[in-house]
Amino acid sequence: MAGGNKACRANLHAPRERLSTETLNFHFAITSLQQELGAIDWYRQRADDTKEDALKELLLHNMREEMEHASMLLEWMRRANNDFAGFLKTYLFTEGPILKEEQGATRRRGDVSRRGERAAERGFSIGSLRDDEQVN
């Protein structure tokens, strides 16, 4: 995406010159993901609305292509941002209720946070040395 496109630039919430390359690239990915998800929705609605079987099949095929594109963008985002990767790892491909996963994740983060607070109270803390807790 050489230089980004007008739609991506129009949605910036801060002056472009103050944004890092990483922030801009993530913005481009998010904007593209939104567009892919919008296309999925359009194709699905059109497929539901048509009575013509061949057209319905074609529209659903196109919808699945957009799902492929959205999935590829999510994978790029996962690779580009450790925080995002952590949340995807927590919630994707789980079987139980999603909110139970969130409660467990919150509890685990709280345990890590409380250990850091206790160390800080003793006057010593170097932060987490775990790779999965790095912040981009």
N, C-alpha and C positions, 0 to 999 in steps of 0.2 A: 504494500500500500504506500507507494512513493509519495511522501508528503501528506498523506491522509486525504480524505475528501471533504468537500464543503459541508456535508451533513455532520460529519464527525467534528469538524472545527466549530460549527455553529452551536454545538451543545456543550462547549467548554464552559466551566463555571469560574474559571480564573484566567487571567491573561496567559496566553500560550507561552510567552517567553519566560514565565515563572514556573512552568511545569517541566518536570524531568522527562527525559526520553522514555523511561520506564512507565511513568504515569500516562504519557500520551499513547504509548503502545497498548497499555491496558485499556485505556479509553476507546481506542480503535477496536479492540477485541470486543469490549462490552457493547459498543454501538452495533458492530456487525452481528453479534449474538442476538441482540434485540431485533434486528432486521430479519435474521433467519427464523426466530421464533414467530415473528409476525407473519412471515410467509407460510410457515407451518399452519398457523391458524386460518389464514386465507384459503389455502388449498383444502383444508379439512372442511371448512364451511361450504366451499363450492362443491366439493364431492358429495356432501350430505344433501345439498340443494338440487343437484341434477338428477334427472330421471333416466338419462342416457348412460347405459352400463359401460360402454367403451370409454366415454369421457370420464366417468367416475374412476375407472381403473387408472387412467392417465393422471388424473389429479392426485390420487392417492400415491402413485409412483413419485410424482413431483414432490409431494409432501415428505415422503421418506428421504428423498435427496436432501431436502432442507434439514431434516433431522440429522443426517450424516454431517452436514456442514456445521450445524450447531454443536454436535458432539466433538468435532475436530477443534472448534474454538474453545470449548470447555477444557479440552486436554491441553491446548496451548496455555490457557490461563492457569491451569494446575501447575504446569511446568515453570511458569514465569513468576509465580508468587507462592511462597511457602505458607503464608496464612491461609490463602484460598485452598491450597492443597490439603492443609490440615482439616478444614471444614468438609471438603469433599470426601476425605478419607473417613471422617466421622459419620457422615450421613448417607453417602451413596452405597447402594447394594446391601443395605441392611434389611432384615426381615421383620423386625418388631415395630411397634408404634414409633413413629419419628420423634414424638415428644419425649418418649422414654430415652431414646438415644441422646437427645439434648440434655435431659436431666443428668444422665450419666456423665456426659462430657463436661457439663457445668461443675458437677461434683469433682471430677478429676482435675479440672483447672483450678478449682478452689483449694484442693489439697496441695497442689504445686504452689499456689499463691501463698497459702498459709505457711508452708515451709520457708519460703523466702521472707515472709514477714517475721517469723521467729528468728531467723538468722540475722535479719536487720536489727531486731531488738537486742541481740547479743553484740551488735556493733560490727558485724562482718557480713558482707554479701557481695558476691561477684556476679550475681545473676545466673541464669540457667546456662548449663553447658550442653544441654540436650539439643541436637540438630532440629528436632521437630518443633522447637519453640522459638526458632529464629524469626525475626520480623524483617520483612523486606522494606 
